[in-house]
Amino acid sequence: MSGSLHLAAGRDLRDTYRMTASAPLKHADAKSLRKAAMAYPDTVEDFPWGHHAYKVAGKKAFMFLGATDDGGFSFSMKLPYRNTEAPKMKGAEPTGYGMAKSGWVTFTYGAKAKPPMDKLIDYLDESWRAVAPKKMQGSVAAPKAPRRRARAGRSRREGRQAHRPEPPASRPNSR
């Protein structure tokens, strides 16, 4: 099957990480993703097919989220600009049912997985903006980039400048 994730034994990961209809979200990162989705204006949480669906004004879905049998989670988002980049991530693949043609990507993480949440929140923003009305988008700031921890003492730039040798003094022409 093209584009699917496979285990070493040849089994499809979808057999191992099947979404469970109506199962509660147990994974902390799934709960964080849900909270981030619900923070967008006019977002409605719906439950078609027993899964969590997040829609703008109850109309257009920008994320589907569900628990997996092993305590992990799986979700799909519409990524019109980065739908070729995202499937290169571990646990990601183009969404089935012909939805990949419209830019949908599915991510699946096990119970002990530590997904790259900063990247996923950024993808969530792209997905929301892909379906939200333009008027609504102007009132919502893009998610903040993650802050890096400051190094103790001097910054990296200051440290390089402090150790940079002085340029040689200009010498008058000896000719």
Kinemage of the C-alpha trace (Angstrom):
@kinemage 1
@onewidth
@group {chain A} dominant
@subgroup {mainchain}
@vectorlist {calphas} color= white
{ca met a 1} P 0.000 0.000 0.000
{ca ser a 2} L 1.643 3.220 -1.154
{ca gly a 3} L 2.233 5.955 1.403
{ca ser a 4} L 1.417 3.852 4.458
{ca leu a 5} L 3.607 3.210 7.468
{ca his a 6} L 4.885 -0.324 7.938
{ca leu a 7} L 6.391 -2.202 10.859
{ca ala a 8} L 9.394 -4.490 10.414
{ca ala a 9} L 7.098 -7.533 10.404
{ca gly a 10} L 5.273 -6.094 7.405
{ca arg a 11} L 2.123 -5.137 9.322
{ca asp a 12} L 0.524 -1.806 8.606
{ca leu a 13} L 0.725 0.654 11.535
{ca arg a 14} L -2.965 1.340 11.095
{ca asp a 15} L -3.562 -2.203 12.378
{ca thr a 16} L -1.615 -1.369 15.548
{ca tyr a 17} L -2.776 2.221 16.014
{ca arg a 18} L -6.453 2.039 15.176
{ca met a 19} L -8.508 5.049 16.202
{ca thr a 20} L -11.049 4.115 18.828
{ca ala a 21} L -14.452 5.707 18.301
{ca ser a 22} L -15.618 7.787 21.270
{ca ala a 23} L -12.602 6.817 23.391
{ca pro a 24} L -11.446 9.533 25.784
{ca leu a 25} L -8.205 11.295 24.959
{ca lys a 26} L -5.612 10.039 27.440
{ca his a 27} L -2.351 11.268 25.924
{ca ala a 28} L -1.280 14.638 27.339
{ca asp a 29} L -0.234 15.901 23.904
{ca ala a 30} L -3.623 14.961 22.423
{ca lys a 31} L -5.261 17.016 25.162
{ca ser a 32} L -2.889 19.918 24.401
{ca leu a 33} L -3.750 19.738 20.710
{ca arg a 34} L -7.467 19.733 21.548
{ca lys a 35} L -7.019 22.760 23.818
{ca ala a 36} L -5.078 24.615 21.101
{ca ala a 37} L -7.780 23.852 18.513
{ca met a 38} L -10.552 25.039 20.823
{ca ala a 39} L -8.702 28.332 21.408
{ca tyr a 40} L -9.442 29.514 17.851
{ca pro a 41} L -12.516 31.754 17.545
{ca asp a 42} L -15.837 30.158 16.590
{ca thr a 43} L -14.366 26.648 16.836
{ca val a 44} L -16.924 23.924 17.398
{ca glu a 45} L -16.095 20.402 18.550
{ca asp a 46} L -18.245 17.842 16.803
{ca phe a 47} L -18.258 14.021 16.972
{ca pro a 48} L -18.896 12.549 13.523
{ca trp a 49} L -18.034 8.850 13.277
{ca gly a 50} L -17.267 8.915 17.014
{ca his a 51} L -14.096 11.001 16.604
{ca his a 52} L -13.384 14.570 17.643
{ca ala a 53} L -13.752 17.011 14.738
{ca tyr a 54} L -12.810 20.670 15.098
{ca lys a 55} L -14.692 22.987 12.778
{ca val a 56} L -14.733 26.704 12.101
{ca ala a 57} L -18.239 27.969 12.928
{ca gly a 58} L -19.435 24.369 12.873
{ca lys a 59} L -18.971 24.159 9.097
{ca lys a 60} L -15.477 23.417 7.805
{ca ala a 61} L -13.264 20.926 9.619
{ca phe a 62} L -9.616 21.760 10.197
{ca met a 63} L -8.683 18.784 12.402
{ca phe a 64} L -9.943 15.302 13.218
{ca leu a 65} L -8.581 13.769 16.435
{ca gly a 66} L -9.030 10.405 18.086
{ca ala a 67} L -7.529 8.083 20.664
{ca thr a 68} L -5.777 4.883 19.560
{ca asp a 69} L -6.180 1.443 21.093
{ca asp a 70} L -2.776 1.626 22.807
{ca gly a 71} L -3.388 4.943 24.622
{ca gly a 72} L -1.825 7.061 21.889
{ca phe a 73} L -3.606 9.334 19.456
{ca ser a 74} L -4.049 10.040 15.780
{ca phe a 75} L -5.158 13.195 14.031
{ca ser a 76} L -5.516 14.644 10.547
{ca met a 77} L -5.057 18.260 9.459
{ca lys a 78} L -5.412 20.164 6.211
{ca leu a 79} L -1.993 21.516 5.205
{ca pro a 80} L -2.291 23.257 1.833
{ca tyr a 81} L 1.262 24.650 1.921
{ca arg a 82} L 3.268 21.972 3.732
{ca asn a 83} L 1.510 18.749 2.722
{ca thr a 84} L 4.710 17.446 1.114
{ca glu a 85} L 6.923 18.439 4.070
{ca ala a 86} L 4.760 17.034 6.879
{ca pro a 87} L 4.628 13.366 5.736
{ca lys a 88} L 8.425 13.237 6.075
{ca met a 89} L 7.994 13.459 9.848
{ca lys a 90} L 7.986 10.290 11.918
{ca gly a 91} L 4.407 9.070 12.373
{ca ala a 92} L 2.956 11.093 9.494
{ca glu a 93} L 1.469 10.053 6.161
{ca pro a 94} L -0.893 11.473 3.541
{ca thr a 95} L -4.495 10.982 4.653
{ca gly a 96} L -6.428 8.218 2.943
{ca tyr a 97} L -9.881 8.281 1.368
{ca gly a 98} L -8.628 10.697 -1.316
{ca met a 99} L -8.223 13.503 1.233
{ca ala a 100} L -4.472 13.797 0.558
{ca lys a 101} L -5.346 15.399 -2.791
{ca ser a 102} L -6.689 18.365 -0.798
{ca gly a 103} L -3.593 18.551 1.419
{ca trp a 104} L -4.721 16.433 4.382
{ca val a 105} L -1.995 14.715 6.422
{ca thr a 106} L -2.508 12.147 9.207
{ca phe a 107} L -0.213 11.874 12.230
{ca thr a 108} L -0.181 8.842 14.550
{ca tyr a 109} L 1.656 8.662 17.869
{ca gly a 110} L 1.796 5.835 20.415
{ca ala a 111} L 1.185 6.136 24.144
{ca lys a 112} L 4.851 6.814 24.981
{ca ala a 113} L 5.561 9.082 22.018
{ca lys a 114} L 6.818 12.629 22.467
{ca pro a 115} L 5.577 14.420 19.337
{ca pro a 116} L 7.156 17.717 18.220
{ca met a 117} L 4.344 19.843 19.645
{ca asp a 118} L 5.749 23.212 18.525
{ca lys a 119} L 5.711 21.986 14.925
{ca leu a 120} L 2.273 20.399 15.296
{ca ile a 121} L 0.789 23.588 16.771
{ca asp a 122} L 2.248 25.461 13.795
{ca tyr a 123} L 0.600 22.943 11.449
{ca leu a 124} L -2.661 23.353 13.376
{ca asp a 125} L -2.527 27.091 12.696
{ca glu a 126} L -1.997 26.469 8.977
{ca ser a 127} L -4.932 24.064 8.954
{ca trp a 128} L -7.240 26.512 10.741
{ca arg a 129} L -6.245 29.352 8.394
{ca ala a 130} L -6.883 27.098 5.378
{ca val a 131} L -10.594 26.905 6.203
{ca ala a 132} L -11.343 30.011 8.307
{ca pro a 133} L -12.917 33.068 6.654
{ca lys a 134} L -10.373 35.781 5.794
{ca lys a 135} L -12.140 38.329 8.026
{ca met a 136} L -11.729 36.029 11.013
{ca gln a 137} L -8.065 35.287 10.293
{ca gly a 138} L -7.044 38.927 10.691
{ca ser a 139} L -8.130 38.923 14.332
{ca val a 140} L -5.996 35.896 15.249
{ca ala a 141} L -2.259 36.137 15.751
{ca ala a 142} L -0.083 33.321 14.485
{ca pro a 143} L 1.306 31.065 17.224
{ca lys a 144} L 4.464 32.331 18.842
{ca ala a 145} L 7.703 30.626 17.908
{ca pro a 146} L 9.137 28.572 20.747
{ca arg a 147} L 11.629 30.469 22.832
{ca arg a 148} L 15.062 29.031 23.246
{ca arg a 149} L 16.557 28.967 26.671
{ca ala a 150} L 19.063 31.735 27.228
{ca arg a 151} L 22.603 30.603 27.881
{ca ala a 152} L 24.163 31.524 31.162
{ca gly a 153} L 26.527 34.467 30.908
{ca arg a 154} L 27.122 35.920 27.471
{ca ser a 155} L 25.001 35.287 24.445
{ca arg a 156} L 26.487 33.262 21.631
{ca arg a 157} L 27.029 36.385 19.519
{ca glu a 158} L 28.675 38.290 22.373
{ca gly a 159} L 30.896 35.315 23.079
{ca arg a 160} L 32.135 35.170 19.485
{ca gln a 161} L 32.809 38.886 19.367
{ca ala a 162} L 34.682 38.853 22.651
{ca his a 163} L 37.129 36.240 21.358
{ca arg a 164} L 37.509 37.626 17.861
{ca pro a 165} L 41.058 38.901 17.252
{ca glu a 166} L 41.500 42.561 16.482
{ca pro a 167} L 42.055 43.367 12.810
{ca pro a 168} L 45.676 44.186 12.000
{ca ala a 169} L 46.522 47.866 12.199
{ca ser a 170} L 46.857 49.477 8.840
{ca arg a 171} L 50.465 50.033 7.905
{ca pro a 172} L 51.617 52.920 5.827
{ca asn a 173} L 52.913 51.940 2.430
{ca ser a 174} L 56.641 51.341 2.582
{ca arg a 175} L 57.218 52.126 -1.048
